[in-house]
Amino acid sequence: MLAVVGAMQEEIDLLEQASTITERQTRAGVEVLRGQFRGVDLVLARCGIGKVNATICTQMLIDHYPLDKMIFSGVAGGLLPNMQVGDLVIASHVIQYDMDLTAFGRRHGELPDKGRTIESDPALVQMAADAYDAVFSGEAGGPNLMLGTVVSGDRFIQDPDTLRWLQREFSALATEMEGAAVGYTCDLNGIPFVVIRGLSDTAGSEAASDFSANLSAVCQNSFRLLERLIPMAAHEHAPAMVRVAGAS
């Protein structure tokens, strides 16, 4: 079964409206919708903002539902000067930029047990790129697509110096607040995942006002990609997973 998660209601609204919802449950404070989208069985959840909420939601879904893949979709701030609002980013890798063990000789974002980067599932990344090509190629005024690193931290960033540091330190395309937590949790559980972000702002000094003004339009672009991606991801053969009793 496929799970699709967003942090805010706006990020899952269009998908919820287009789905046939057969069950609603609340677990760990998160409402989980179960149903079908274009004939695909899925669970849909709004995790809430931030890495802690994202981790709780991801682990809860893995523990209580028969998942074999997860897609996280939402908005982010772009870090490169040529990016435009509405552009789409597929995270090939995710990093927790606010993980700081530099006092112990480690790099920013580096975890003792996992290193610095978590890799998205390559097959899901490719399917997401193929879905973009199928939907947007040749469309005048359509969003651009970029594949690369997305960084996550519990902070909405506007100051130019920090944004420049994030891009140069991590070679990151975008910054947000949940993707690396989802990726880390999925990686520990052996669940293939991909993070897809639409740019609601260019993470500059006007980021907060840009975010509110552009949220609806950006979510529309993400939904169009998900419309094509979800059936592709669901019908791709999922590798068998062996879980060890008592393992975390």
C-alpha positions, -999 to +999 in steps of 0.1 A: +000+000+000+011+035-008+011+064+017+010+100+007+018+126+034+018+164+036+025+188+064-004+211+059-040+206+049-035+227+017-008+202+006-032+172+007-066+189+000-067+183-037-057+147-033-083+141-006-110+157-028-101+135-057-101+103-036-128+080-024-123+079+013-136+048+030-121+051+065-110+078+089-089+071+119-070+093+144-037+079+157-011+099+177-032+130+170-030+125+132-061+119+111-054+091+086-076+088+056-078+054+038-093+050+004-087+049-033-073+074-058-077+065-094-082+029-084-051+028-062-054+019-025-037+045-004-035+061+030-034+099+032-022+120+062-014+155+073+015+152+097+018+188+109+047+211+105+082+202+117+105+172+120+091+158+152+055+158+138+068+143+105+087+115+124+057+106+146+034+104+116+057+084+095+064+058+121+028+056+130+018+049+094+045+023+091+034+005+123-003+005+116-007+001+079+006-023+053+029+002+036+055-006+009+061+030-003+058+066+009+055+099-010+059+131+009+046+161-010+045+198+000+060+232-005+095+245+001+118+276-003+141+276-033+178+283-027+191+292-062+186+326-078+172+313-111+143+294-094+107+304-099+077+301-077+058+269-088+089+250-098+091+214-087+120+197-068+124+160-065+147+152-036+174+127-046+188+131-011+176+147+021+197+161+050+188+175+084+208+208+082+201+217+119+218+185+132+250+199+147+276+176+162+305+198+149+318+200+185+327+163+181+344+167+147+314+159+125+301+180+097+268+199+099+240+175+092+260+144+100+245+117+121+267+092+141+249+062+127+238+073+093+262+098+080+250+130+064+226+122+036+196+099+032+190+088-003+154+087-017+144+055-035+160+058-070+131+040-087+106+065-071+128+094-080+128+082-117+091+076-117+085+111-103+107+126-130+088+105-157+055+117-143+067+153-146+077+147-182+043+132-190+024+161-174+044+192-181+068+187-210+060+212-237+035+232-216+040+269-220+045+285-186+047+252-168+070+246-138+106+237-142+119+205-126+151+200-106+165+169-090+189+172-061+194+176-023+166+191-001+175+201+034+152+201+064+152+219+098+128+233+123+131+269+111+114+290+085+144+308+070+144+343+054+179+358+060+201+357+029+233+346+048+217+314+061+202+307+027+236+311+010+252+288+036+226+261+031+231+261-006+269+261-004+273+237+026+249+211+014+247+218-024+209+220-017+182+231-040+155+238-014+148+241+023+118+229+043+109+214+076+099+177+073+114+158+044+146+146+061+127+133+091+104+113+068+134+100+049+153+090+080+123+072+095+115+054+062+152+044+058+153+029+093+122+008+085+132-002+050+104+017+033+111+033-001+103+070-002+105+101-022+101+137-013+086+161-038+085+199-032+068+227-050+085+261-045+062+285-027+089+311-024+126+317-032+135+317+005+144+354+004+135+383+026+099+382+014+096+345+019+068+346+045+045+368+024+053+349-008+045+316+009+009+326+018+002+342-016+015+313-036+006+282-016-026+273-035-011+276-070+020+257-061-001+228-046-019+226-079+014+218-097+023+192-071-012+176-074-009+173-112+024+155-108+010+132-081-020+124-103+004+107-127+029+094-102+006+076-078-006+050-103+029+045-115+043+040-080+015+017-069+018-007-098+056-009-096+066-042-080+076-037-044+105-058-031+097-082-003+108-070+031+118-091+061+113-076+095+129-088+126+106-091+156+114-065+181+137-045+158+132-008+156 
